[in-house]
Amino acid sequence: MTHVVTEACVRCKYTDCVDVCPVDCFREGPNFLAIDPDECIDCAVCIPECPVNAILPEEDVPADQQVYIQLNADLAKSWPSITKRKSPLPDAEEWKDRKNKLSEIVR
């Protein structure tokens, strides 16, 4: 199994998780992070670091967010690796609790 970045990350992009990842499995897009399922070792150290609880084990992804499992895998193929923490997006606080953000992902 792998871990999955879900909807809560969209338009927030907190990168606290990146600092603790021992295998550099995070990939960075313009307004979302993805986890490369081929690199993730399922260690779970990233989960408590996410301030918006956007990272879940694949088996715990809710039914309404299952699309994020394949989305992480697809985006990880073309997005660059991120290995250092960065500032969140400027309007992250406004977006962190919003729902139905899938259409907001900039690819």
Backbone as CSV, one residue per row, in Angstrom:
resi,resn,N_x,N_y,N_z,CA_x,CA_y,CA_z,C_x,C_y,C_z
1,MET,0.839,-1.191,0.000,0.000,0.000,0.000,0.885,1.255,0.000
2,THR,0.242,2.343,-0.301,0.940,3.626,-0.344,0.091,4.650,0.392
3,HIS,0.606,5.824,0.487,-0.158,6.928,1.048,-0.609,7.830,-0.088
4,VAL,-1.655,8.596,0.172,-2.289,9.393,-0.871,-2.521,10.807,-0.362
5,VAL,-2.192,11.788,-1.182,-2.536,13.177,-0.871,-3.956,13.394,-1.397
6,THR,-4.826,13.881,-0.532,-6.236,14.025,-0.887,-6.640,15.496,-1.005
7,GLU,-7.917,15.695,-1.140,-8.506,16.998,-1.444,-8.042,18.154,-0.553
8,ALA,-7.805,17.909,0.711,-7.451,18.993,1.627,-6.188,19.745,1.194
9,CYS,-5.340,19.119,0.402,-4.100,19.767,-0.049,-4.327,20.754,-1.195
10,VAL,-5.399,20.577,-1.928,-5.634,21.398,-3.112,-5.737,22.876,-2.730
11,ARG,-4.935,23.694,-3.387,-4.845,25.143,-3.203,-4.309,25.556,-1.833
12,CYS,-3.726,24.612,-1.111,-3.064,24.917,0.160,-1.571,24.648,0.014
13,LYS,-1.253,23.400,-0.307,0.114,22.947,-0.555,1.062,23.256,0.601
14,TYR,0.652,22.814,1.782,1.587,22.854,2.905,2.634,21.781,2.628
15,THR,3.874,22.045,2.937,4.930,21.093,2.600,5.654,20.549,3.830
16,ASP,5.031,20.617,4.962,5.617,20.079,6.191,5.985,18.599,6.007
17,CYS,5.170,17.893,5.254,5.347,16.467,5.001,6.653,16.160,4.271
18,VAL,7.057,17.058,3.423,8.243,16.848,2.582,9.501,16.727,3.429
19,ASP,9.589,17.517,4.483,10.781,17.510,5.339,11.025,16.170,6.022
20,VAL,9.986,15.430,6.306,10.150,14.189,7.068,10.201,12.930,6.199
21,CYS,9.920,13.051,4.929,9.880,11.877,4.051,11.289,11.307,3.843
22,PRO,11.509,10.063,4.238,12.857,9.494,4.102,13.216,9.056,2.678
23,VAL,12.228,9.002,1.787,12.506,8.525,0.429,12.169,9.544,-0.659
24,ASP,11.835,10.762,-0.278,11.547,11.824,-1.244,10.490,11.408,-2.277
25,CYS,9.349,10.945,-1.792,8.300,10.466,-2.708,7.289,11.537,-3.086
26,PHE,7.435,12.744,-2.557,6.480,13.808,-2.889,6.836,14.473,-4.204
27,ARG,5.792,14.805,-4.950,5.935,15.507,-6.216,5.149,16.804,-6.121
28,GLU,5.667,17.859,-6.749,5.070,19.189,-6.604,4.452,19.691,-7.898
29,GLY,3.186,20.065,-7.788,2.498,20.741,-8.868,2.254,22.185,-8.469
30,PRO,1.601,22.947,-9.312,1.374,24.358,-9.024,0.571,24.634,-7.739
31,ASN,-0.435,23.787,-7.451,-1.244,24.061,-6.261,-1.671,22.787,-5.531
32,PHE,-0.844,21.747,-5.621,-1.162,20.454,-5.016,0.117,19.637,-4.951
33,LEU,0.219,18.760,-3.977,1.315,17.805,-3.907,0.760,16.423,-4.217
34,ALA,1.581,15.556,-4.717,1.191,14.173,-4.962,2.274,13.269,-4.387
35,ILE,1.882,12.043,-4.077,2.836,11.040,-3.617,3.036,10.026,-4.740
36,ASP,4.293,9.760,-5.047,4.610,8.751,-6.047,4.442,7.380,-5.383
37,PRO,3.448,6.602,-5.814,3.203,5.313,-5.166,4.332,4.307,-5.368
38,ASP,5.157,4.513,-6.383,6.289,3.623,-6.611,7.458,3.929,-5.676
39,GLU,7.463,5.109,-5.091,8.534,5.516,-4.185,8.139,5.428,-2.706
40,CYS,6.864,5.614,-2.416,6.381,5.616,-1.029,6.635,4.256,-0.379
41,ILE,7.213,4.278,0.828,7.500,3.035,1.548,6.497,2.787,2.672
42,ASP,5.429,3.577,2.702,4.342,3.361,3.660,4.793,3.518,5.114
43,CYS,5.712,4.435,5.345,6.232,4.614,6.706,5.318,5.454,7.578
44,ALA,4.476,6.283,6.963,3.464,7.091,7.652,4.004,8.283,8.440
45,VAL,5.272,8.612,8.327,5.787,9.752,9.081,5.225,11.078,8.583
46,CYS,4.741,11.090,7.363,4.186,12.323,6.794,2.794,12.660,7.340
47,ILE,2.050,11.663,7.734,0.654,11.869,8.135,0.503,12.899,9.259
48,PRO,1.203,12.753,10.380,1.011,13.741,11.456,1.574,15.122,11.145
49,GLU,2.420,15.220,10.125,3.014,16.509,9.778,2.074,17.405,8.981
50,CYS,1.088,16.838,8.335,0.198,17.630,7.492,-0.798,18.412,8.350
51,PRO,-0.751,19.741,8.294,-1.625,20.554,9.141,-3.103,20.513,8.729
52,VAL,-3.401,19.964,7.543,-4.800,19.895,7.094,-5.273,18.448,6.933
53,ASN,-4.491,17.503,7.423,-4.857,16.078,7.376,-5.175,15.594,5.963
54,ALA,-4.357,16.003,5.014,-4.588,15.660,3.612,-3.985,14.323,3.207
55,ILE,-3.139,13.731,4.038,-2.454,12.498,3.667,-3.077,11.321,4.411
56,LEU,-3.451,10.318,3.628,-4.092,9.136,4.197,-3.478,7.872,3.618
57,PRO,-3.504,6.771,4.406,-3.149,5.495,3.805,-4.169,5.178,2.712
58,GLU,-3.724,4.559,1.642,-4.615,4.278,0.518,-5.894,3.573,0.957
59,GLU,-5.776,2.647,1.869,-6.950,1.890,2.313,-7.939,2.725,3.139
60,ASP,-7.530,3.900,3.579,-8.404,4.767,4.379,-8.976,5.953,3.598
61,VAL,-8.679,6.043,2.322,-9.199,7.150,1.519,-10.722,6.977,1.411
62,PRO,-11.484,8.010,1.798,-12.945,7.902,1.748,-13.456,7.668,0.326
63,ALA,-14.613,7.086,0.225,-15.204,6.749,-1.078,-15.292,7.957,-1.998
64,ASP,-15.630,9.119,-1.433,-15.791,10.308,-2.272,-14.462,10.914,-2.724
65,GLN,-13.334,10.332,-2.276,-12.022,10.835,-2.684,-11.142,9.761,-3.319
66,GLN,-11.733,8.645,-3.677,-10.983,7.546,-4.285,-10.257,7.973,-5.560
67,VAL,-10.790,8.963,-6.251,-10.161,9.461,-7.482,-8.737,9.959,-7.222
68,TYR,-8.450,10.366,-6.001,-7.126,10.883,-5.666,-6.055,9.791,-5.671
69,ILE,-6.448,8.541,-5.527,-5.467,7.452,-5.561,-4.813,7.403,-6.940
70,GLN,-5.608,7.337,-7.971,-5.062,7.301,-9.335,-4.463,8.652,-9.725
71,LEU,-5.071,9.735,-9.246,-4.559,11.067,-9.563,-3.134,11.237,-9.043
72,ASN,-2.852,10.799,-7.818,-1.490,10.882,-7.288,-0.527,10.118,-8.185
73,ALA,-0.910,8.912,-8.567,-0.040,8.089,-9.416,0.205,8.756,-10.757
74,ASP,-0.836,9.299,-11.353,-0.697,9.944,-12.662,0.150,11.208,-12.595
75,LEU,-0.121,12.068,-11.626,0.609,13.329,-11.519,2.069,13.108,-11.143
76,ALA,2.326,12.092,-10.337,3.701,11.805,-9.910,4.611,11.475,-11.086
77,LYS,4.040,11.011,-12.180,4.842,10.657,-13.357,5.422,11.880,-14.060
78,SER,4.746,13.018,-13.930,5.209,14.193,-14.676,5.636,15.369,-13.795
79,TRP,5.294,15.343,-12.534,5.674,16.453,-11.665,7.044,16.200,-11.050
80,PRO,7.802,17.270,-10.785,9.136,17.112,-10.203,9.089,16.772,-8.718
81,SER,10.139,16.149,-8.276,10.284,15.813,-6.866,10.457,17.093,-6.050
82,ILE,9.902,17.094,-4.859,10.120,18.197,-3.920,10.743,17.588,-2.666
83,THR,11.867,18.157,-2.234,12.602,17.577,-1.112,12.820,18.562,0.032
84,LYS,12.436,19.791,-0.176,12.606,20.821,0.866,11.282,21.529,1.104
85,ARG,11.055,21.845,2.345,9.843,22.558,2.746,9.810,23.947,2.128
86,LYS,8.627,24.360,1.707,8.403,25.695,1.154,7.220,26.328,1.881
87,SER,7.033,27.591,1.663,5.873,28.268,2.235,4.607,27.763,1.544
88,PRO,3.493,27.687,2.296,2.236,27.301,1.655,1.791,28.387,0.678
89,LEU,0.808,28.068,-0.116,0.281,29.063,-1.044,-0.283,30.245,-0.254
90,PRO,-0.230,31.446,-0.808,-0.637,32.651,-0.076,-2.065,32.609,0.479
91,ASP,-2.978,31.952,-0.226,-4.363,31.907,0.253,-4.734,30.537,0.836
92,ALA,-3.737,29.814,1.327,-3.960,28.472,1.874,-4.991,28.465,3.004
93,GLU,-4.928,29.419,3.873,-5.878,29.459,4.995,-7.323,29.576,4.513
94,GLU,-7.542,30.304,3.446,-8.885,30.454,2.887,-9.403,29.146,2.301
95,TRP,-8.511,28.321,1.780,-8.898,27.116,1.058,-8.876,25.848,1.884
96,LYS,-8.221,25.846,3.021,-7.951,24.588,3.726,-9.188,23.786,4.118
97,ASP,-10.298,24.430,4.400,-11.491,23.708,4.830,-12.560,23.565,3.745
98,ARG,-12.267,24.045,2.560,-13.255,23.941,1.474,-13.332,22.511,0.956
99,LYS,-14.467,22.177,0.399,-14.704,20.843,-0.162,-14.860,20.946,-1.678
100,ASN,-14.856,19.796,-2.329,-15.047,19.701,-3.779,-14.042,20.545,-4.563
101,LYS,-12.760,20.345,-4.278,-11.705,21.136,-4.897,-10.997,20.444,-6.058
102,LEU,-11.446,19.277,-6.443,-10.773,18.525,-7.499,-10.566,19.356,-8.768
103,SER,-11.575,20.099,-9.163,-11.483,20.903,-10.389,-10.498,22.064,-10.255
104,GLU,-10.043,22.343,-9.065,-9.103,23.444,-8.828,-7.648,23.043,-9.079
105,ILE,-7.373,21.752,-9.212,-5.986,21.301,-9.395,-5.468,21.774,-10.750
106,VAL,-4.327,22.478,-10.689,-3.663,22.942,-11.898,-2.619,21.875,-12.262
107,ARG,-2.753,21.370,-13.462,-1.829,20.301,-13.880,-0.742,20.903,-14.721
